[in-house]
Amino acid sequence: MNWRAIRAIYRFEMARSWRTISQSIVAPVISTSLYFVVFGAAIGHRISEVEGVSYGAFIVPGLIMLSLLTQSISNASFGIFFPRFTGTIYEVLSAPVSYMEITIGYVGAAATKSLVVAFIILLTSWLFVPVRVDHPFAMLLFLLLTALTFSLFGFIIGIWADGFEKLQLVPLLIVTPLTFLGGSFYSIDMLPPLWQKVTLLNPVVYLISGFRWSFYSLADVSVYLSLAMTLVFLLVCLGIIAWIFRTGYRLRN
């Protein structure tokens, strides 16, 4: 394993993030804080508690997961798309660096940046609501797996996209709606029976449910099922990336 090459890619991507810190870190933290203010003030007065947890504290895991998913995809997709757009990706591909090392460098940097944002939002949430974490190791595990999984997913999008507009197509039209409908701001037990069954088809439900369990020991589905779904998605993304590098899809021309 060429750790020097991995470190070079990783440091370059992290340096780019610090140069655009207002977009990379400040903007998502401010937008998430607005969610606390709006939903806490507008809905919190009508829904005082959800399963024994104050509504403001209940939505914290969902807001963190929403930010984590979008930031992981955005950071990874732009990180690999920009070298393709400028043509510098061919210098990386022609260097004595394996495909695995390239992926680790780009995905590792994207996951790190999204985790930094997630932790800042978690710290910020304590300014608004009393948040507790019942299972800190489970929380860290879900954060890490989700960041890695959706950074890999964003890496795939960055290779698939042939224009800047396509970078936002999947996050805005698919991922964000699924996150809002995946129990970020409510428990699926509050839905009618039919819609509860329909909601279980949404993969984001399992991510948010497992993550919320690590906070308050409350879950819409089994925590083991949530973990299994996350691992399955991770393996699927790894398989797709392996196929991309093996076939040269969108990389050779």
C-alpha positions as CSV (number, residue, x, y, z in Angstrom):
1,M,0.0,0.0,0.0
2,N,1.5,3.3,-1.1
3,W,0.6,5.4,1.9
4,R,2.6,8.4,0.6
5,A,0.4,8.6,-2.4
6,I,-2.8,8.3,-0.3
7,R,-1.5,11.0,2.1
8,A,-0.8,13.3,-0.9
9,I,-4.3,13.0,-2.3
10,Y,-5.8,13.3,1.1
11,R,-3.9,16.4,2.1
12,F,-4.6,18.0,-1.3
13,E,-8.4,17.5,-0.8
14,M,-8.3,18.7,2.8
15,A,-6.4,21.8,1.8
16,R,-9.0,22.6,-0.9
17,S,-11.7,22.3,1.8
18,W,-9.9,24.8,4.2
19,R,-9.6,27.3,1.3
20,T,-13.4,27.2,0.9
21,I,-14.3,26.8,4.6
22,S,-17.3,29.1,4.3
23,Q,-18.9,26.6,1.8
24,S,-17.5,23.4,3.3
25,I,-18.2,23.9,7.0
26,V,-19.9,27.3,7.9
27,A,-22.8,27.1,5.4
28,P,-24.1,23.6,6.4
29,V,-23.8,24.4,10.1
30,I,-25.8,27.7,9.7
31,S,-28.5,26.0,7.6
32,T,-28.8,23.2,10.1
33,S,-29.1,25.7,12.9
34,L,-32.0,27.3,11.1
35,Y,-33.7,23.9,11.1
36,F,-33.4,23.9,14.9
37,V,-34.9,27.3,15.1
38,V,-37.7,26.8,12.6
39,F,-38.8,23.3,13.5
40,G,-38.2,23.8,17.2
41,A,-40.2,26.9,17.3
42,A,-42.9,26.1,14.8
43,I,-43.5,22.4,15.5
44,G,-42.0,22.0,18.9
45,H,-44.9,23.9,20.5
46,R,-47.4,21.5,18.9
47,I,-45.5,18.3,19.5
48,S,-43.9,18.6,22.9
49,E,-42.5,15.0,23.1
50,V,-42.0,12.0,20.8
51,E,-41.7,8.7,22.8
52,G,-40.6,10.5,25.9
53,V,-38.0,12.8,24.2
54,S,-38.6,16.5,23.6
55,Y,-39.3,17.2,19.9
56,G,-36.3,19.5,19.6
57,A,-33.9,16.8,20.8
58,F,-35.7,14.1,18.8
59,I,-34.9,15.7,15.5
60,V,-31.1,16.2,16.3
61,P,-30.0,12.7,14.9
62,G,-32.1,13.3,11.8
63,L,-30.6,16.7,11.1
64,I,-27.1,15.4,11.7
65,M,-27.8,12.5,9.3
66,L,-29.3,14.9,6.7
67,S,-26.1,17.0,6.8
68,L,-23.8,14.0,6.8
69,L,-25.4,12.4,3.7
70,T,-25.5,15.6,1.7
71,Q,-22.0,16.7,2.6
72,S,-20.4,13.2,2.0
73,I,-22.0,13.0,-1.4
74,S,-21.1,16.6,-2.3
75,N,-17.5,16.5,-1.1
76,A,-16.7,13.2,-2.8
77,S,-18.5,13.9,-6.1
78,F,-16.8,17.3,-6.6
79,G,-13.5,15.9,-5.4
80,I,-13.2,13.4,-8.2
81,F,-15.2,15.3,-10.8
82,F,-13.0,18.4,-10.8
83,P,-9.8,16.5,-11.8
84,R,-11.9,14.8,-14.6
85,F,-13.1,18.2,-15.7
86,T,-9.6,19.8,-15.8
87,G,-7.9,16.7,-17.1
88,T,-5.5,16.3,-14.2
89,I,-7.1,12.9,-13.4
90,Y,-4.9,11.4,-16.1
91,E,-1.8,12.4,-14.2
92,V,-3.2,10.5,-11.2
93,L,-4.2,7.5,-13.3
94,S,-0.8,7.3,-15.0
95,A,1.1,7.5,-11.7
96,P,2.3,4.4,-9.8
97,V,-0.8,4.5,-7.6
98,S,-3.4,1.7,-7.5
99,Y,-7.1,2.3,-7.9
100,M,-7.7,1.4,-4.2
101,E,-5.2,4.0,-3.1
102,I,-6.9,6.7,-5.3
103,T,-10.2,5.7,-3.8
104,I,-8.9,5.8,-0.2
105,G,-7.4,9.2,-0.7
106,Y,-10.5,10.9,-2.2
107,V,-13.1,9.1,-0.2
108,G,-11.1,9.4,3.1
109,A,-10.9,13.2,2.6
110,A,-14.6,13.5,1.8
111,A,-15.6,11.4,4.8
112,T,-13.3,13.4,7.1
113,K,-14.9,16.7,6.0
114,S,-18.4,15.4,6.4
115,L,-17.6,14.0,9.9
116,V,-16.1,17.4,11.0
117,V,-19.4,19.1,9.9
118,A,-21.5,16.4,11.7
119,F,-19.6,16.9,15.0
120,I,-19.8,20.6,14.8
121,I,-23.6,20.3,14.3
122,L,-23.8,17.9,17.3
123,L,-22.0,20.4,19.5
124,T,-24.1,23.3,18.1
125,S,-27.3,21.3,19.0
126,W,-26.4,21.4,22.7
127,L,-26.9,25.2,22.5
128,F,-30.6,24.7,21.5
129,V,-31.8,21.5,23.1
130,P,-30.7,19.0,25.8
131,V,-29.2,16.1,23.8
132,R,-28.0,12.9,25.4
133,V,-26.1,10.0,23.8
134,D,-26.9,6.6,25.3
135,H,-24.6,4.6,23.1
136,P,-21.6,6.7,22.1
137,F,-19.7,3.9,20.4
138,A,-22.7,3.0,18.3
139,M,-23.1,6.6,17.4
140,L,-19.5,6.8,16.2
141,L,-19.9,3.5,14.3
142,F,-23.0,4.7,12.5
143,L,-21.3,8.1,11.7
144,L,-18.2,6.5,10.3
145,L,-20.0,3.9,8.2
146,T,-22.5,6.4,6.9
147,A,-19.8,8.9,6.0
148,L,-17.7,6.2,4.2
149,T,-20.7,4.7,2.4
150,F,-22.1,8.0,1.1
151,S,-18.6,9.3,0.2
152,L,-18.2,6.2,-1.9
153,F,-21.6,6.9,-3.4
154,G,-20.6,10.5,-4.1
155,F,-17.4,9.2,-5.7
156,I,-19.5,7.1,-8.1
157,I,-21.7,10.1,-8.9
158,G,-18.6,12.3,-9.6
159,I,-17.4,9.7,-12.1
160,W,-20.8,9.3,-13.7
161,A,-21.6,13.0,-14.0
162,D,-20.5,14.6,-17.3
163,G,-21.4,18.2,-16.2
164,F,-21.7,20.3,-13.0
165,E,-25.5,20.2,-13.1
166,K,-25.5,16.4,-12.8
167,L,-23.5,16.6,-9.6
168,Q,-26.6,18.0,-7.9
169,L,-29.1,15.9,-9.7
170,V,-29.0,12.8,-7.4
171,P,-28.5,14.6,-4.1
172,L,-31.3,17.2,-4.7
173,L,-33.9,15.0,-6.4
174,I,-33.3,11.6,-4.7
175,V,-31.2,11.7,-1.5
176,T,-32.6,14.9,0.1
177,P,-36.3,13.9,-0.4
178,L,-35.6,10.3,0.9
179,T,-33.9,11.8,4.0
180,F,-36.9,14.1,4.7
181,L,-39.3,11.2,4.2
182,G,-37.0,8.8,6.2
183,G,-38.0,9.9,9.7
184,S,-35.7,12.9,10.1
185,F,-38.4,14.9,11.8
186,Y,-40.8,12.3,13.0
187,S,-41.2,8.7,14.0
188,I,-42.7,6.4,11.4
189,D,-45.0,5.0,14.1
190,M,-46.8,8.4,13.8
191,L,-47.8,7.4,10.2
192,P,-50.9,5.4,9.2
193,P,-50.2,1.6,8.9
194,L,-50.1,1.6,5.1
195,W,-47.6,4.5,5.0
196,Q,-45.5,2.8,7.6
197,K,-45.0,-0.2,5.3
198,V,-44.3,2.1,2.3
199,T,-41.7,4.0,4.3
200,L,-39.8,0.9,5.1
201,L,-38.9,0.7,1.4
202,N,-36.8,3.9,2.0
203,P,-33.2,2.9,2.7
204,V,-32.6,6.1,4.6
205,V,-35.1,5.0,7.3
206,Y,-32.7,2.4,8.5
207,L,-29.8,4.8,8.7
208,I,-31.7,7.4,10.7
209,S,-33.4,4.8,12.9
210,G,-30.1,3.2,13.9
211,F,-28.4,6.6,14.5
212,R,-31.3,7.8,16.6
213,W,-31.1,4.6,18.7
214,S,-27.6,5.5,19.6
215,F,-28.9,8.7,21.1
216,Y,-32.1,7.8,22.9
217,S,-32.4,4.0,22.6
218,L,-35.4,4.6,20.3
219,A,-35.6,2.9,16.9
220,D,-38.3,2.4,14.3
221,V,-36.6,-0.8,13.1
222,S,-34.1,-3.2,14.6
223,V,-30.7,-1.6,15.2
224,Y,-29.1,-4.7,13.8
225,L,-31.1,-4.4,10.6
226,S,-30.0,-0.8,10.3
227,L,-26.4,-1.8,10.6
228,A,-26.8,-4.6,8.1
229,M,-28.4,-2.3,5.6
230,T,-25.6,0.2,5.9
231,L,-23.0,-2.5,5.4
232,V,-24.9,-3.9,2.3
233,F,-24.9,-0.4,0.7
234,L,-21.2,0.0,1.5
235,L,-20.4,-3.3,-0.2
236,V,-22.5,-2.4,-3.2
237,C,-20.7,0.9,-3.6
238,L,-17.3,-0.8,-3.3
239,G,-18.4,-3.3,-6.0
240,I,-19.5,-0.5,-8.4
241,I,-16.2,1.4,-7.9
242,A,-14.2,-1.8,-8.5
243,W,-16.1,-2.3,-11.8
244,I,-15.6,1.4,-12.8
245,F,-11.8,1.1,-12.4
246,R,-11.7,-2.3,-14.0
247,T,-13.6,-1.1,-17.1
248,G,-12.4,2.5,-17.2
249,Y,-15.9,3.8,-17.3
250,R,-15.9,7.6,-17.8
251,L,-12.2,7.6,-17.1
252,R,-10.4,6.6,-20.3
253,N,-12.0,9.2,-22.6
